[in-house]
Amino acid sequence: MVRKTVLDNGIRIISENIPATHSASIGFWVENGSRHEEPEIGGISHLIEHMLFKGTGRRSALVIAKEIDSVGGVLNAFTAREFSCYYAKVLGQHLDIAIDLLSDIVLDSVFDLDELEKERKVILQEIHMIEDCPDEQVHDLFCENFWGGHPLGRPILGSRQSVGELDRQQLLSFMARRYCGRNMVVCAAGQVDHDLLVDRIARALSGIPFGEGFFSQPGPTGKRSLDHHRKDLEQLHLCLGTPSLAQNDPDRFQGPPSQRPSRRQHELATFSARSRRIGAGILHLQLSQFPLRFGSTGHLRGNFSR
């Protein structure tokens, strides 16, 4: 059974106990991503994600890594257009350690200046890697052209200029504004006791304020366009898209629950043709189709690789 509790500071705690499991997964989800950035600070959410693993007041980056490794766990994070997620996977008996580590990096990261410069270089290298990987870059180009000047059309990593100019104070100010109780959801599943989870999260995250003001941004309108980016490659990557339903659209699912498609059936359909030998070469065609949904809009995208 899925249970939900809302703390006084706005943090939502959702858990599901799965009796057959011996492990537990927990994630701190923050309603903050590239959509919430101004152009001049593009990539700041992703840079913050990197910096939260580079040391706190109690732990160095090495100690953080050793502590999760000592219990055979996983500690990681990712940034998307509308949210950031910090998560851990451990045996159920080590869930307290995961909560302590996650709350420590979210609440007490030091944002060391030397580490900031190192991570800036890492992200600039990631931007180069995306540009050298056409099957990745095609999706950024699609969003840029489909959403036009809307923040959803900007890359999660930011640009070389914006990432190169971000400073420590900008990161701290942005994090203080966005990492608040009203923007945070803690989810856990597996060998989890909801009441104990609520007690531990309430104590660990009591220092997070509720937050002020609502984030308000008009939903974008996808534009019809045909764009191409030429590179001297043997491959062709083609991305097609059309406007679709938002994450919370009432028409997203139709019919009684028993007749509704499963999440996987609804959101993922993949077809891959067999490779065919033509002359001395190999032709491989692949089509993948998937919807990408946001709070106020969505689109259905198909990616073709040759």
Buried (B, 14 or more C-beta within 10 A) or exposed (E): EEBEBEBEBBBBBBBEBBEEBEBBBBBBBBBBBBBBBEEEBBBBBBBBBBBBBBBBEEBEBEEBEEBBEEBEBEBEBEBBBBBBBBBBBBBBEBBEBBBBBBBBBBBBBBBBEEBBEEBBEEBBEBBEEBEEEBEEBBBBBBBBBBBBEBBBBBBBBBBEEBBEEBEEEBBBEBBEBBBBBBBBBBBBBBBBBBEEBBEBBBEBBBEBEEBEEEBEEEEBEBEEEEEEEEEEEEEEBEBEBEBBBBBEEEEBEEEEEEEEEEEEEEEEEEEEEEEEEEEEEEEEEBBBBEBBBBBBBBBBBBBBBE
